Each structure stands twice: as C-alpha cells, then as structure tokens.
Amino acid sequence: MKKDPFIICPFCQGKGPLSESLTAQSNQNVIFTCTQCQESIRNIETSKGK
C-alpha cells in the first residue's frame, strides 16, 4: 500500500495529503490548496518550470 506524504498549510497549520493539496498546471507550476481552510497559493514554480 502506497503512503501519501502530508503537507502542512502555512495559513492554518492543518495537515493534508499531498495528492489532494497540489494541482499541476500546464506551465509546469503547481497550485497548493489547503484541504481544511481552502486557502491557496498559485503559480508555485517547480524545478521543471525553470
């Protein structure tokens, strides 16, 4: 069984699974959305997007 890492929200400090918190964009950036407070951070640059 595969274990999903957890991400800690910088806004509410809540924890959520990685697969439910990050969304890939077509420009190689990602969007983080907290599973608890619904705050989001858009256009997070990845190493592939540089």
N, CA and C atoms as a LAMMPS dump frame, in Angstrom:
ITEM: TIMESTEP
0
ITEM: NUMBER OF ATOMS
150
ITEM: BOX BOUNDS ff ff ff
-5.0000000000000000e+02 5.0000000000000000e+02
-5.0000000000000000e+02 5.0000000000000000e+02
-5.0000000000000000e+02 5.0000000000000000e+02
ITEM: ATOMS id mol type element x y z
1 1 1 N 0.841 -1.188 0
2 1 2 C 0 0 0
3 1 3 C 0.884 1.249 0
4 2 1 N 0.595 2.157 -0.908
5 2 2 C 1.373 3.388 -1.054
6 2 3 C 0.939 4.416 -0.008
7 3 1 N 1.918 5.047 0.637
8 3 2 C 1.621 6.096 1.614
9 3 3 C 1.796 7.455 0.955
10 4 1 N 0.835 8.325 1.186
11 4 2 C 0.859 9.674 0.631
12 4 3 C 1.46 10.626 1.666
13 5 1 N 2.503 11.4 1.311
14 5 2 C 3.064 12.365 2.261
15 5 3 C 2.054 13.458 2.599
16 6 1 N 2.199 14.057 3.778
17 6 2 C 1.319 15.132 4.203
18 6 3 C 2.008 16.476 4.053
19 7 1 N 1.219 17.486 3.752
20 7 2 C 1.697 18.864 3.63
21 7 3 C 1.078 19.677 4.764
22 8 1 N 1.871 20.555 5.385
23 8 2 C 1.368 21.434 6.447
24 8 3 C 1.047 22.789 5.827
25 9 1 N -0.171 23.24 6.035
26 9 2 C -0.63 24.513 5.481
27 9 3 C 0.078 25.684 6.175
28 10 1 N 0.629 26.638 5.4
29 10 2 C 1.286 27.798 6.007
30 10 3 C 0.296 28.8 6.619
31 11 1 N -0.995 28.65 6.326
32 11 2 C -2.007 29.562 6.841
33 11 3 C -2.612 29.068 8.158
34 12 1 N -3.127 27.828 8.168
35 12 2 C -3.842 27.319 9.352
36 12 3 C -3.08 26.228 10.095
37 13 1 N -1.936 25.804 9.57
38 13 2 C -1.107 24.737 10.131
39 13 3 C -1.776 23.357 10.075
40 14 1 N -2.882 23.234 9.338
41 14 2 C -3.545 21.947 9.161
42 14 3 C -2.738 21.055 8.235
43 15 1 N -2.944 19.755 8.351
44 15 2 C -2.226 18.796 7.521
45 15 3 C -3.177 18.187 6.509
46 16 1 N -2.669 17.978 5.299
47 16 2 C -3.462 17.355 4.247
48 16 3 C -2.579 16.511 3.358
49 17 1 N -3.145 15.497 2.72
50 17 2 C -2.349 14.651 1.837
51 17 3 C -1.847 15.413 0.609
52 18 1 N -0.652 15.092 0.198
53 18 2 C -0.029 15.746 -0.948
54 18 3 C -0.898 15.645 -2.193
55 19 1 N -1.444 14.472 -2.45
56 19 2 C -2.223 14.258 -3.675
57 19 3 C -3.503 15.084 -3.719
58 20 1 N -4.016 15.507 -2.571
59 20 2 C -5.228 16.324 -2.532
60 20 3 C -4.926 17.81 -2.39
61 21 1 N -3.659 18.167 -2.139
62 21 2 C -3.291 19.561 -1.884
63 21 3 C -2.649 20.27 -3.068
64 22 1 N -2.035 19.535 -3.977
65 22 2 C -1.334 20.142 -5.099
66 22 3 C -2.026 19.813 -6.421
67 23 1 N -2.078 20.816 -7.288
68 23 2 C -2.649 20.647 -8.616
69 23 3 C -1.617 21.131 -9.628
70 24 1 N -1.302 20.298 -10.62
71 24 2 C -0.334 20.671 -11.649
72 24 3 C -0.982 21.599 -12.671
73 25 1 N -0.222 22.586 -13.138
74 25 2 C -0.662 23.485 -14.19
75 25 3 C 0.099 23.151 -15.473
76 26 1 N -0.415 23.561 -16.598
77 26 2 C 0.215 23.249 -17.879
78 26 3 C 1.555 23.962 -18.072
79 27 1 N 1.808 25.035 -17.317
80 27 2 C 3.064 25.769 -17.46
81 27 3 C 4.157 25.268 -16.511
82 28 1 N 4.021 24.038 -16.006
83 28 2 C 4.987 23.37 -15.117
84 28 3 C 5.003 23.944 -13.702
85 29 1 N 4.07 24.81 -13.362
86 29 2 C 3.918 25.302 -11.999
87 29 3 C 2.823 24.504 -11.312
88 30 1 N 2.692 24.67 -9.987
89 30 2 C 1.642 23.973 -9.247
90 30 3 C 0.83 24.954 -8.42
91 31 1 N -0.361 24.528 -8.02
92 31 2 C -1.23 25.3 -7.135
93 31 3 C -1.393 24.491 -5.857
94 32 1 N -1.157 25.123 -4.707
95 32 2 C -1.413 24.498 -3.413
96 32 3 C -2.762 24.993 -2.917
97 33 1 N -3.632 24.079 -2.495
98 33 2 C -4.908 24.431 -1.871
99 33 3 C -5.051 23.615 -0.609
100 34 1 N -5.239 24.291 0.527
101 34 2 C -5.386 23.605 1.806
102 34 3 C -6.706 22.835 1.834
103 35 1 N -6.653 21.597 2.296
104 35 2 C -7.864 20.773 2.366
105 35 3 C -8.751 21.168 3.54
106 36 1 N -8.213 21.963 4.47
107 36 2 C -9.003 22.353 5.644
108 36 3 C -9.541 23.773 5.548
109 37 1 N -8.669 24.761 5.278
110 37 2 C -9.123 26.159 5.276
111 37 3 C -9.393 26.691 3.867
112 38 1 N -9.037 25.922 2.839
113 38 2 C -9.263 26.271 1.429
114 38 3 C -8.438 27.454 0.922
115 39 1 N -7.478 27.936 1.706
116 39 2 C -6.569 28.975 1.202
117 39 3 C -5.711 28.371 0.101
118 40 1 N -5.256 29.198 -0.834
119 40 2 C -4.441 28.65 -1.91
120 40 3 C -3.27 29.568 -2.243
121 41 1 N -2.237 28.938 -2.78
122 41 2 C -1.073 29.647 -3.294
123 41 3 C -0.937 29.196 -4.739
124 42 1 N -0.932 30.145 -5.656
125 42 2 C -0.906 29.817 -7.083
126 42 3 C 0.485 30.036 -7.681
127 43 1 N 0.715 29.392 -8.789
128 43 2 C 1.937 29.564 -9.585
129 43 3 C 3.214 29.308 -8.804
130 44 1 N 3.241 28.223 -8.044
131 44 2 C 4.446 27.819 -7.338
132 44 3 C 5.397 27.227 -8.386
133 45 1 N 6.554 27.823 -8.52
134 45 2 C 7.489 27.394 -9.547
135 45 3 C 8.144 26.082 -9.148
136 46 1 N 8.291 25.183 -10.108
137 46 2 C 8.945 23.902 -9.873
138 46 3 C 10.29 23.9 -10.59
139 47 1 N 11.122 22.92 -10.289
140 47 2 C 12.432 22.852 -10.949
141 47 3 C 12.267 22.594 -12.441
142 48 1 N 11.198 21.912 -12.826
143 48 2 C 10.958 21.65 -14.239
144 48 3 C 10.475 22.918 -14.965
145 49 1 N 9.888 23.841 -14.214
146 49 2 C 9.369 25.066 -14.819
147 49 3 C 10.415 26.162 -14.974
148 50 1 N 11.641 25.932 -14.504
149 50 2 C 12.696 26.956 -14.597
150 50 3 C 13.37 26.907 -15.924
